[in-house]
Amino acid sequence: MAAAAAVVAAAVYGVLQVVDGVALKRAVDTWAAATSDNKTAAFAAAQAVRWIEYGLNSLTFSLVGLTVVLLGVALLTRATTARPCSPTRTRPNLARAGVGWVRDPIDRGSRIGVHARLW
């Protein structure tokens, strides 16, 4: 279910980007180019598109939150548990993760020297 929620959230996010990037731009351009007689109606149309964007934004992030909750439930209720990582396998991964923090900001060369210093 978490995977399905992730797919739906991604699809809604795509629709949100289309509304924000295309529909809203066209509505605002129409409002800017409208004559004084049509300015009020064009503004109302642009505002309606903006409200649709607000709704899609809320829906998108609600679905992202639902996806995270479903993923957490799936991880907590799974039948099998992962084997713990051995220290010999964990240490190199921690070293790779820490390269960004350990690296000297002046050193712009290769990161090989950072790995050598960690070992």
ABEGO torsion letter per residue (X at the ends): XAAAAAAAAAAAAAAAAAAAAAAAAAAAAAAAABBAAAAAAAAAAAAAAAAAAAAAAAAAAAAAAAAAAAAAAAAAABABBBBBBBAAAAAAAAAAAAAAAABBAABABBAAAAAAAAX
